[in-house]
Amino acid sequence: MTQTQSRSTQPSYISKPRVLIVDDEPSIVKLLAEMLRPEGYRCFGCQSGKEAVQLLNIKGFDVVLCDVQMPGMSGLEVLRRVREKHPCTASVMVTGEGDVRLGVQAMKEGADDYLLKPLNLDAVLASVNEVLERKKHETKMENHRQHIEGMVEQRTAQLRRAMWQIEQTYEETLQALAGALDLRDNETAGHSERVMAYAVEIARVMGCNKKQLDIIARGALLHDIGKIGTPDSILMKPGPLTVEERSVMQAHVGVGYGLLSHILFLVDAAAIVLTHHERFDGTGYPQGLSGANIPLGARIFVVADTLDAMTSDRSYRRALPFAAAREEMIRESGKQFDPDVVSAFLAIDESVWSELRTRGRIQRSLGIEQGKLMLAAQNRHFCWPRATAILKLGRRGRKLASLTASTGPEGRQRVANGVRTREEIGTQV
């Protein structure tokens, strides 16, 4: 901002008040100036509205004394320009004795006061002093308001940052807890995070809003938290469960619900944990709910859970192809699964599921230390295939290091003869 612009928008109360006198009669301009100068005002004069606007833009004034009726640009137009461009400047309109209605009109349009001709010295001084004091007070209040607004904005930003940090801590805690549960069973390593990703993708296709997506994500991530109370002898039993053992296993949904329902930000997710073994036809447990009585998040979860279960390796079989999972969804639509959820699932291309699965594998392989890499990929700084390439290079580097250590000079020679090291490869990604 230039010096002239600054002066045009800020009052000069720290020095002698500056008064602009505008009248098409030079004698009135001179008279008003002679009235005000002895009282400590710096007076400037002009004979047209156009010239007044130019002076206001160049010098800036504390008070404008302006005649209402002038050739060309009227006093009311000057008033509008002052109100629009120079809100810190007070306006006193001057009109003839028979033009009281113009003075009233000027007040309606924002003038601070108006005077009637012929002018009286005491009336002029009283009016200028009053509007100047009033404008000082208004300016002080405006500055205070802006200061308060600035403080509110600053505090709001700090609160938002604090809430974001709390939310991040919540999410990290939940992921760590889900990861710890998965570690109890090597067969399901990464299962909770994959199911969460699948469920959120299906929910997004179904048009769920952000709040619903958050609830579904948390419910899917923690769906088996109740198994924390399930004995290892039952949880890891290789053979079929007895009736009593099955009853203990099925109790994990109630245990999980009890754990989460007392945590305010997990109350809605707890409902998914309680009902994630319900079936659309009402033959599930623990309550035998059916149809729309089952929370939407749970209906979405069961499809995501089945997808991951069928396409993941188990001790008794290899992972099944995606086509087999599609056939299962279609076959069980209306029975185990909600037909609307199945339709949303079928609308998603197989490549999406492969990408989501790859993300989870990269995250687990790279570990927390490489979190920045994952964040960059999520923000589309580079694509997931490239992240996969980095992961493969990391694995290759570990194999090379093992080869060199185990075979001594021979292994080192093999590396030197054309097998590049992890560091050499990594610089080219």
URTADA-V535662 format. One record per pair of residues at least 24 apart in sequence whose ideal C-beta (glycine too) atoms are under 10 Angstrom apart, sorted by the first residue. I is the first residue (numbers start at 1). J is the second residue. D is the distance in whole Angstrom. If there is no record, write none. Layout:
# URTADA-V535662
[[I	J	D] [I	J	D]]
This chain:
# URTADA-V535662
[[3	60	10] [4	57	8] [4	58	6] [4	59	7] [4	60	8] [5	57	8] [5	58	10] [5	60	9] [6	60	8] [7	57	10] [7	58	8] [7	59	6] [7	60	4] [7	61	9] [8	55	10] [8	56	6] [8	57	6] [8	58	7] [8	59	7] [8	60	4] [8	61	9] [8	85	7] [8	86	6] [8	88	9] [8	89	9] [9	60	7] [9	85	8] [9	86	6] [9	87	8] [9	88	6] [9	89	9] [10	60	7] [10	62	10] [10	86	10] [10	88	6] [10	89	10] [10	139	9] [11	60	8] [11	61	8] [11	62	5] [11	63	9] [11	86	9] [11	88	5] [11	89	7] [11	90	9] [11	132	9] [11	135	7] [11	136	7] [11	139	6] [12	42	9] [12	59	10] [12	60	7] [12	61	8] [12	62	6] [12	88	10] [13	62	7] [13	88	10] [13	132	8] [13	135	9] [13	136	6] [13	139	8] [13	140	10] [15	42	8] [15	62	10] [16	40	6] [16	41	6] [16	42	5] [16	43	10] [16	62	9] [17	41	5] [17	42	7] [17	43	10] [17	61	9] [17	62	4] [17	63	6] [17	90	9] [17	128	8] [17	129	9] [17	132	6] [17	135	10] [17	136	10] [18	42	5] [18	43	8] [18	44	7] [18	59	7] [18	60	7] [18	61	5] [18	62	5] [18	63	8] [18	64	10] [18	89	9] [19	43	5] [19	44	7] [19	45	9] [19	61	7] [19	62	7] [19	63	5] [19	64	8] [19	65	6] [19	90	9] [19	92	9] [19	128	7] [19	132	9] [20	44	5] [20	45	7] [20	46	7] [20	51	10] [20	52	6] [20	55	6] [20	56	7] [20	59	8] [20	60	9] [20	61	4] [20	62	9] [20	63	7] [20	64	5] [20	65	7] [20	66	8] [20	78	10] [20	82	9] [20	89	8] [20	91	10] [21	45	4] [21	46	8] [21	47	10] [21	52	9] [21	61	10] [21	63	9] [21	64	8] [21	65	5] [21	66	8] [21	67	9] [21	92	10] [21	94	9] [22	46	6] [22	47	8] [22	48	8] [22	49	7] [22	51	8] [22	52	4] [22	53	10] [22	55	9] [22	56	10] [22	64	7] [22	65	7] [22	66	4] [22	67	6] [22	70	7] [22	73	10] [22	75	7] [22	78	6] [22	93	10] [22	94	9] [23	47	7] [23	48	9] [23	52	10] [23	65	8] [23	66	8] [23	67	4] [23	68	10] [23	69	10] [23	70	7] [23	75	9] [23	94	7] [23	117	10] [24	48	7] [24	49	9] [24	67	7] [24	69	8] [24	70	5] [24	71	6] [24	72	9] [24	75	10] [25	67	8] [25	70	9] [25	117	10] [28	65	9] [28	67	7] [28	94	8] [28	117	8] [28	118	10] [28	119	8] [29	65	9] [29	67	9] [31	118	10] [31	119	7] [31	121	9] [31	124	9] [32	65	6] [32	94	8] [32	115	10] [32	119	7] [32	121	10] [32	124	7] [32	128	9] [33	65	10] [34	121	9] [35	65	10] [35	119	8] [35	120	9] [35	121	5] [35	122	10] [35	124	6] [35	125	7] [35	128	9] [36	63	9] [36	65	8] [36	121	9] [36	124	7] [36	125	7] [36	128	7] [38	121	10] [38	125	10] [39	121	9] [39	124	9] [39	125	6] [39	128	8] [39	129	8] [41	125	9] [41	128	7] [41	129	10] [41	132	9] [47	71	9] [48	72	6] [48	73	7] [48	78	9] [49	73	3] [49	74	6] [49	75	7] [49	76	9] [49	77	6] [49	78	4] [49	79	9] [49	81	8] [50	77	9] [50	78	9] [51	78	10] [52	77	10] [52	78	5] [52	81	8] [52	82	9] [53	77	9] [53	78	7] [53	81	5] [53	82	9] [53	85	8] [53	86	10] [56	81	7] [56	82	7] [56	85	7] [56	86	6] [56	89	7] [57	81	9] [57	85	7] [57	86	9] [60	86	7] [60	88	9] [60	89	8] [61	86	8] [61	88	10] [61	89	6] [61	90	9] [62	86	10] [62	88	8] [62	89	6] [62	90	7] [62	128	9] [62	131	9] [62	132	6] [62	135	7] [62	136	9] [63	89	7] [63	90	5] [63	91	8] [63	92	7] [63	112	8] [63	113	10] [63	127	9] [63	128	6] [63	129	10] [63	131	6] [63	132	6] [63	135	8] [64	89	6] [64	90	7] [64	91	5] [64	92	7] [64	93	9] [64	111	9] [64	112	9] [64	131	10] [65	90	10] [65	91	8] [65	92	5] [65	93	8] [65	94	6] [65	113	10] [65	115	8] [65	119	9] [65	124	8] [65	127	9] [65	128	7] [65	131	10] [66	91	7] [66	92	7] [66	93	6] [66	94	7] [66	95	10] [66	106	9] [66	111	9] [66	114	10] [67	93	8] [67	94	5] [67	95	7] [67	96	9] [67	115	10] [67	117	9] [68	93	5] [68	94	7] [68	95	4] [68	96	8] [68	99	7] [68	102	5] [68	103	7] [68	105	8] [68	106	6] [68	111	9] [68	114	8] [69	94	9] [69	95	7] [69	96	7] [69	99	7] [69	102	7] [74	102	9] [75	102	8] [75	106	7] [75	111	9] [75	114	10] [76	102	8] [76	105	7] [76	106	6] [76	109	6] [76	111	9] [79	105	10] [79	106	6] [79	107	10] [79	109	6] [79	110	7] [79	111	6] [79	112	10] [80	109	7] [80	110	8] [82	110	8] [82	111	9] [83	109	7] [83	110	5] [83	111	9] [84	110	10] [87	135	9] [87	138	9] [87	139	9] [87	142	8] [88	135	7] [88	136	10] [88	138	8] [88	139	6] [88	142	8] [89	131	10] [89	135	8] [90	127	10] [90	128	8] [90	130	9] [90	131	4] [90	132	6] [90	133	9] [90	134	7] [90	135	4] [90	136	9] [90	138	9] [90	139	10] [91	131	8] [91	135	9] [92	124	8] [92	127	5] [92	128	7] [92	130	9] [92	131	6] [92	132	10] [94	119	7] [94	124	9] [94	127	10] [112	138	9] [166	265	10] [167	214	9] [167	265	9] [170	218	9] [170	263	9] [170	265	7] [170	266	9] [171	214	9] [171	217	9] [171	218	8] [171	221	9] [172	368	9] [174	217	9] [174	218	6] [174	221	6] [174	222	6] [174	225	9] [174	265	10] [174	266	8] [174	269	9] [175	221	7] [175	222	10] [175	363	10] [176	368	10] [177	221	8] [177	222	7] [177	225	7] [177	228	9] [178	218	10] [178	220	9] [178	221	5] [178	222	6] [178	223	9] [178	224	8] [178	225	8] [179	221	10] [179	364	8] [180	225	10] [180	228	9] [181	221	10] [181	222	8] [181	223	10] [181	224	6] [181	225	6] [181	226	10] [181	227	6] [181	228	7] [182	224	8] [182	364	10] [184	224	9] [184	227	7] [184	228	8] [184	230	9] [184	232	7] [184	235	6] [184	236	8] [185	224	9] [185	227	9] [185	232	9] [185	235	7] [185	236	6] [186	236	9] [186	315	9] [187	236	9] [187	312	8] [187	313	8] [187	314	6] [187	315	6] [187	316	9] [188	224	8] [188	227	10] [188	308	9] [188	309	9] [188	312	8] [188	314	9] [189	312	9] [189	360	10] [189	364	7] [190	308	9] [190	312	9] [190	357	9] [190	360	5] [190	361	7] [190	363	8] [190	364	6] [191	223	9] [191	224	8] [191	305	8] [191	308	6] [191	309	8] [191	312	7] [191	360	9] [192	220	7] [192	221	5] [192	222	7] [192	223	7] [192	224	7] [192	225	9] [192	305	10] [192	308	9] [192	360	10] [193	220	9] [193	221	7] [193	308	10] [193	356	10] [193	359	9] [193	360	5] [193	361	10] [193	363	7] [193	364	8] [194	220	9] [194	304	8] [194	305	9] [194	307	9] [194	308	5] [194	311	9] [194	312	8] [194	353	9] [194	356	7] [194	357	6] [194	359	9] [194	360	5] [194	361	9] [195	220	5] [195	221	8] [195	223	7] [195	224	9] [195	276	10] [195	301	7] [195	302	10] [195	303	10] [195	304	5] [195	305	5] [195	306	10] [195	307	8] [195	308	5] [195	309	9] [195	360	10] [196	220	4] [196	221	4] [196	222	9] [196	223	9] [196	301	9] [196	304	8] [196	308	10] [196	356	10] [196	360	9] [197	221	10] [197	304	8] [197	308	9] [197	352	10] [197	353	9] [197	355	9] [197	356	4] [197	357	8] [197	359	7] [197	360	7] [198	300	9] [198	301	9] [198	303	8] [198	304	4] [198	305	8] [198	306	10] [198	307	6] [198	308	6] [198	311	10] [198	345	9] [198	348	9] [198	352	9] [198	353	7] [198	356	6] [198	357	9] [198	360	10] [199	223	9] [199	272	9] [199	276	10] [199	297	8] [199	298	10] [199	300	5] [199	301	5] [199	302	9] [199	303	8] [199	304	4] [199	305	8] [199	307	9] [199	308	10] [199	341	10] [200	300	9] [200	304	9] [200	356	9] [201	300	10] [201	304	8] [201	344	9] [201	345	9] [201	348	6] [201	352	6] [201	353	8] [201	355	10] [201	356	6] [202	299	10] [202	300	5] [202	301	9] [202	303	6] [202	304	6] [202	307	9] [202	341	6] [202	342	10] [202	344	5] [202	345	6] [202	347	9] [202	348	7] [203	296	8] [203	297	8] [203	300	5] [203	301	9] [203	304	9] [203	341	9] [203	344	8] [204	344	9] [204	348	9] [205	300	10] [205	341	10] [205	343	9] [205	344	5] [205	345	8] [205	346	10] [205	347	6] [205	348	6] [205	352	9] [206	296	8] [206	299	10] [206	300	7] [206	338	10] [206	340	7] [206	341	7] [206	343	9] [206	344	5] [206	345	10] [206	347	10] [207	344	9] [208	296	8] [208	297	9] [208	300	8] [211	268	9] [212	268	9] [212	296	8] [212	297	7] [212	300	10] [213	297	10] [214	265	9] [214	268	9] [214	269	9] [215	265	10] [215	266	9] [215	267	9] [215	268	4] [215	269	5] [215	270	10] [215	271	8] [215	272	7] [215	295	9] [215	296	9] [215	297	6] [216	268	9] [216	269	8] [216	272	7] [216	295	9] [216	296	8] [216	297	4] [216	298	9] [216	300	6] [216	301	7] [216	304	9] [217	269	8] [217	272	10] [217	297	9] [218	260	9] [218	265	8] [218	266	6] [218	268	8] [218	269	4] [218	270	9] [218	272	8] [218	273	9] [218	297	9] [219	256	10] [219	260	9] [219	266	8] [219	268	8] [219	269	4] [219	270	8] [219	271	7] [219	272	3] [219	273	6] [219	274	9] [219	275	9] [219	276	7] [219	295	8] [219	297	5] [219	298	7] [219	300	9] [219	301	7] [220	269	9] [220	272	7] [220	273	9] [220	276	8] [220	297	8] [220	298	9] [220	300	8] [220	301	5] [220	304	7] [220	305	8] [221	269	8] [221	272	10] [221	273	10] [222	256	7] [222	259	9] [222	260	7] [222	266	7] [222	269	6] [222	270	9] [222	272	8] [222	273	6] [223	252	9] [223	253	9] [223	256	7] [223	269	9] [223	272	7] [223	273	6] [223	274	10] [223	275	10] [223	276	5] [223	277	9] [223	297	10] [223	298	9] [223	301	6] [223	302	10] [223	304	10] [223	305	7] [224	252	7] [224	253	9] [224	256	7] [224	273	8] [224	276	9] [224	305	10] [225	252	8] [225	253	10] [225	255	8] [225	256	4] [225	257	9] [225	259	6] [225	260	7] [225	266	10] [225	269	10] [225	270	10] [225	273	7] [226	250	10] [226	251	7] [226	252	3] [226	253	6] [226	254	7] [226	255	4] [226	256	3] [226	257	7] [226	258	8] [226	259	7] [226	260	9] [226	273	7] [226	274	9] [227	251	10] [227	252	5] [227	253	10] [227	255	8] [227	256	8] [228	252	8] [228	255	7] [228	256	8] [228	259	8] [229	254	10] [229	255	5] [229	256	9] [229	258	10] [229	259	9] [230	255	8] [238	315	7] [238	316	9] [246	285	10] [247	285	10] [250	277	7] [250	285	6] [250	286	7] [251	285	10] [251	286	8] [252	277	9] [252	286	10] [253	277	6] [253	278	9] [253	284	10] [253	285	7] [253	286	6] [253	287	10] [254	285	10] [254	286	6] [257	286	9] [268	295	9] [268	297	8] [269	295	10] [269	297	8] [271	295	5] [271	297	7] [271	298	7] [272	296	9] [272	297	4] [272	298	5] [272	299	10] [272	300	9] [272	301	6] [273	297	10] [273	298	9] [273	301	9] [274	298	8] [275	299	9] [275	301	9] [275	302	9] [276	300	10] [276	301	5] [276	302	6] [276	304	10] [276	305	7] [277	301	10] [277	302	8] [277	305	9] [278	302	8] [278	336	10] [279	332	9] [279	335	7] [279	336	5] [279	337	8] [279	338	10] [280	332	8] [280	333	8] [280	334	6] [280	335	6] [280	336	6] [280	337	6] [280	338	5] [280	339	8] [280	340	10] [280	341	9] [280	342	9] [281	332	9] [281	334	7] [281	335	5] [281	336	7] [281	337	9] [282	335	10] [283	335	8] [283	336	8] [284	336	8] [291	334	10] [291	338	8] [292	338	8] [292	340	10] [294	338	8] [296	338	8] [296	340	9] [296	341	8] [298	338	9] [299	337	7] [299	338	4] [299	340	8] [299	341	5] [299	342	10] [300	337	10] [300	338	8] [300	340	10] [300	341	5] [300	344	8] [300	345	9] [301	341	9] [302	332	9] [302	336	7] [302	337	6] [302	338	8] [302	341	8] [303	328	10] [303	329	6] [303	332	9] [303	333	10] [303	336	9] [303	337	6] [303	338	8] [303	341	5] [303	342	7] [303	344	8] [303	345	5] [304	341	9] [304	345	8] [304	353	10] [304	356	10] [306	332	8] [306	336	8] [306	337	8] [306	345	10] [307	345	7] [307	353	7] [307	356	10] [307	357	10] [308	353	9] [308	356	10] [308	357	8] [308	360	10] [311	353	8] [311	354	9] [311	357	8] [312	357	9] [321	350	9] [322	350	5] [322	351	10] [322	353	6] [322	354	8] [323	350	8] [325	350	9] [325	353	9] [326	350	8] [354	384	10] [355	383	9] [355	384	6] [355	385	9] [355	388	10] [356	384	9] [358	384	6] [358	385	8] [358	387	8] [358	388	6] [358	391	9] [359	384	6] [359	387	8] [359	388	9] [361	388	8] [361	391	8] [362	387	5] [362	388	6] [362	390	8] [362	391	5] [362	392	10] [362	394	10] [363	387	9] [363	391	10] [364	391	10] [365	390	10] [365	391	5] [365	392	10] [365	394	7] [365	395	8] [366	390	8] [366	391	7] [366	394	7] [370	394	9] [382	429	9] [386	429	7] [387	429	10] [389	425	9] [389	429	6] [390	425	9] [390	426	7] [390	429	5] [392	425	9] [392	429	10] [393	420	9] [393	422	6] [393	423	10] [393	424	10] [393	425	5] [393	426	6] [393	428	9] [393	429	6] [394	422	7] [394	425	9] [394	426	8] [395	422	9] [396	420	9] [396	421	9] [396	422	7] [396	425	7] [397	421	7] [397	422	2] [397	423	7] [397	424	9] [397	425	7] [397	426	7] [398	422	7] [400	424	10] [400	425	9]]
